[in-house]
Amino acid sequence: MTGAAYWLPVVFAGLMALSMLIYVILAGYDLGVGLLLPLGTDEQKDMMINSIGPFWDANQTWLVLGVGLLLVAFPLAHGIILGDLYLPVAIMLLGLIVRGVSFEFRVKVREPHKPWWNTAFAAGTLLATVTQGVMLGRYLTGFAPGWLNWGFAFLVGIGLIFAYALLGACWLLMKTSGTLQAKAILWARHSLTGAVFAVGMVSIATPLASHQIAEKWFALPEFILLLPLPVGCLLLFTALWLLLPRLATRQAAGDDSWCWLPFACAIGVVLLAFWGLAYSVFPQLVIGQLDIWQAASSPEALWVILWGAIVVLPVILFYTAFVYRVFYGKASHLTY
């Protein structure tokens, strides 16, 4: 296979992977804040919501873009993946809907009703997070049947709770101050162990899911070349473990000059883990069933879609960068 029929599916696989990577980072921290919401006081809950207020809705754009690219560029894989994940996807969408409605209503209802909407916001976030983890677990097992494979998928869902909570806590550490910032440091320290567990589970299960993936990781010289990925994750987790207590001491003294560093470390872990996962799977789109060339649309259709992506993707990137630039700095009190 040569020419456009070869490289166009590669380009779209890269665009789809980029969309999902950005979604995991951006939606990861705002889902993490939602998971941590019940742990704050009423005043702190308002500040937590305000820290993600300008960003959270636009973050979902990357999920829509990734799934849209899967549909139009790889229709065969879309049918298999979404067919097997129909129920988890429906539950995830329900959680996101409840979360979105609660976000709007919690700041506009009368005070006696506000705790109910706070609870609904946290519950919708939890539902969306767990189902995303279940979908990842099912994908890694090649959608194999059996209680053992489903049990692993639910374990990944639980692990993702801690991973998102770590991202959310590091985001709050960067965007807030005072007692809420001190709590965020504590939440990050508690979430760290669970996040290590989540990354470890996915790292172990991925080569076990396929003999071909195992060969890609453990054959020489590939093993030596890929060693920086797990070592880098371990170093970043260690840096977080050492850094958070020191930041707590500095924060108590009124100094938060390095408050951005834990969030940067957490993003680094996501980048390395995603890189390893992408290397493991590529060029398969459905593990053990379809590769990107078997699942791709015709080259003529991909050319048309590519021109649309060339227009849309820079616009979304520019808008995302613009919003984060405008709302740069510490979150302020929530007012309407």
N, C-alpha and C positions, 0 to 999 in steps of 0.2 A: 504494500500500500504506500503510495507516494502522493506528493502534492497536497492540495487542499483537503482531500479526503483523509489525510493523515493528521495534519497540524490543526485544522479547525476544531475537531473534538478536543484536542489538547488545550487549545486556547479557552474553550468554553468550560472545560474541567477546571482550569486555573481560575477563571472568573467566578465560577460557582464556589470553589474553595475559598477564594478571597472574601466573597460575600458572607459565607458562614463563619469565617474567622473573625471578621469585624463584628458580626452579630454576637458571637460568643463573648467578645471583650466588652462591647458597649451594653448589650442587653444583660450580660452577666453581672455587671455591677449594679444596674438598676433593679434587677430581680433580687440580687443579694440584699439591697437596702430594704426591699419589701419583705424578705424573709426575717430581717432583723427588727422590723417595725414594732412587733409586740414587746420588745425588750426596752423600749424607750418610754419616758414619761410623756404626758400629753403635749407639753411644750416641745419636747425633743422630737416627737413624731412629726409635728409640723415642720420642724427644721429638716428632718430626714426626707420628707416628701419634697420640700422646696429644693433640696440639693440635687434631685433628679428631675424636677418639674420641667425645665426647659428642654430636656434631652430625651426622656424615656419614650415618648410616642414616636419620635423620628428613628429611634434605635430599631424599632420593629421593621423599618423599611428594608433592612438588610436581609431579614428572614424572608420577606416577600420576594425580594430580588433573587435570592438563592433558590427558592422553590420554583419561581417562575422560570429561571434558566434551566432547571432540571426538567420542567414540563416541555419547554419548547425545543431544547437542544438534545435531550435524551429521553424521548417519550417512552421507549420500552422500559428503561430503568424506572421512570416515574411511575409507570403502572405497577411494577413489582414492589417498589419501596412503599408508595402510598397505599397500595392494596393491603400489604401486610400490616402497615402502621395506621390503618384507618381509625381504629378506636383510640390509640394514644394521641393521634393528631386531633381528633374531635375533642378529646378531654383537654388537651393543651389549649385549643382555641376557646373552649369554655372558660378555662382559667384566665386567659388573656382578656376575654370580654368582661368577666367579673372584675378583674383588676382595673381595666379602663373605666368602667362605670363607677367603681368605688373611688377611684382617684378624683373624679369630678364631683361626686356627691359629698364626699367627706368634708370638703371645705365650704359647702354651701347649705348643709342641713343645720337644723337647730342642735344645740349642744347635747341633749339627751340621746340623739340618734348617731352622733359622730363615732362613738366606740364601735357600733355595729358595722359601720362602713370601714373603719380601720381593720376590724377583724376580717371583713370580706376581702379587703385589699391583700392582706397577708395570706388568706386562704387561697385566693386566686393565684397569687405568686407561687405558693407552695405547689399547687396543682400543676401549673405550667412548668415549674422546674423539674419535678419528679418525672413528668411525662417526657420531657426532653431527654432526661437521663435514660429512661426506659427505651426510647427510640434509638439512642446511641448504642445501648447494650444489645438491642435486637439486631441492629445493623452489623455490629462487630461479630455476631454469631452467625451471620449469613441468613438470618430469619429462620434458623433451625427450630423445629418443634421440640417440645419436652419441658418438663418442669424445671430441669436444671438450667436450661438456657433462659427461661423466663425469670428464674430466680436471680441469675446473674444480671439480667437487665434491670431488675428492681434494685439490686445492690448498686449498680451504676447510678440509678436515680437518686438513691440516698447519698452516694458520694458527691453527686453534682450539687446537692444542697450545700454541703460544706465548701465546695469550690466556689460557688456563687456567693456564699456568705463571706468568704475571704475577700473576694473582689469588692463586695459591697462595703465591708468594714474598712478596707483600705481606701475606698473612695470617700467615705465619711471622714476618715482620718485626714484626708487631704482637703476636703471641702468645708469642714466645720471647725469649731474651736471650743474651748471651755470643757464643761463636764461631758458633753456629747462626744467630743474628740477623745477624752480619756476613756469613755465607754467603748468607743470604736477600736481603740488599741487593745482593750481587753477582749472584745469580740473577735478581732483578728487573731489573737493568740489562741483562743479556743477553737477557731475554725481551721487553723493551720494543720493540725493533725488529721482532721477529716479530709482536707484537700490533698494531703500527701497520700492518704489511703485511696482517694478517687483516682489520682494520676497513676498510682501503682497498679490498681486493678485493671485499668484500661491498657497499660503497658504490658502487663502479663497476658491478658486475654487476647490481645490482637494477634500475636504470633501463634497462639494456640488455636485461633479460629481457622487458620489456613496453613497448610504445609508450605505453600508458596511464599506466604508472608514470613514464616519462620526462616526459610532459606535466605530471603532477602536480608534479614537481620543478622543471622549468625554465621553466614558464609564469610570467608576471608577473600579480599581485604575489606569488604563492606562493613564488617563488625567494627574494625578499627576506625574507619571513617565516620561511622555513626555514633561512636562512643561519646563524643561531645554532647549529644542530645541528652541522654540520661544524666551524665555528669553535670551538665549545665543546670538541669532541673534541680538536682540535689544541692548544688551550690546556691541556687536562688532560694530554695526552701531553708537552707541553713542560714543564709543572710537574713531572711525574714525572722527566723527564730532568735537570732542574736540581736537584730535591730529593734524589734518591737519593745523589749524591756527598756532599752536605752532611750527610745523615743518617749516612753511613759515617764521616765525621769526628767527628760528635757521639757516635756509638756507640763509637768507639775511645776516647773520653774518658769513657765510662761514662754518657752522657746519652741516653736514648731517649724523652724527653718527647713528641716528635712522631711516635712510631712508628706511630700510627694513620692519619696523613695519606695515605701512599701507597695504603693499602687504600681509603680514602674516594675518592681520585682515580680508582682503577681501577673502583670501583662507578659513579662518575660517567660514565666512558666507556661502560660497559655500558648505563646508563640512556639516554644520548643516542643510542647506536647502535640500541638496541632501539626507541626512540621513532621514529627515522627509518625503520626497517624496518617498523614497524607502520603508519606513515602511508603508506608506499609501497604496501603490500599492501591495506589496507582500502579497500573492503569485500570484496575478493576473498579467498576462502579457499583456492582452488586457482588459481594465477595463470593467467589466460587461459581458465579452464574454468567455475568456479563462484564465485558470490558467497555471502555468508553467508545471504541470504534463500532462495536456490535450494537450499542444502544443509541448511537447518534442519529440525528436526522440526516437527510441528504445534504451534500455540500452546497447545493443551490439554496436550500432553506437556511442553512447555517450562515451563508453569506448575508442574507437579508437580515437575520437576527443580529449578526455581528455589527452591522451599521447602526442598528437601534441601540445596541449596548454601548457603542462608541459615543453616542450622544448622551445616553441616560447616565452611565456610570460616572463620568466627570461631574455632571450636575449634582448627583447625590454626594459625591466626595466633597465638592465645593461647599454645598449647603451644610454638610456635617461639620467641616472645618470652620465655617463661618459662625455657626451656632456656638461651638465650643470656644471660639475666640470672643464672641460677644459676652458670654456668661462666664468668662474666666474669673477665677478668684473664689473667695469664700462665699458660701450661701448665706443669704440674709433671711430675716423673719418673713413668714408667709403672710401676705396681705392681698385683699381683693377689694 
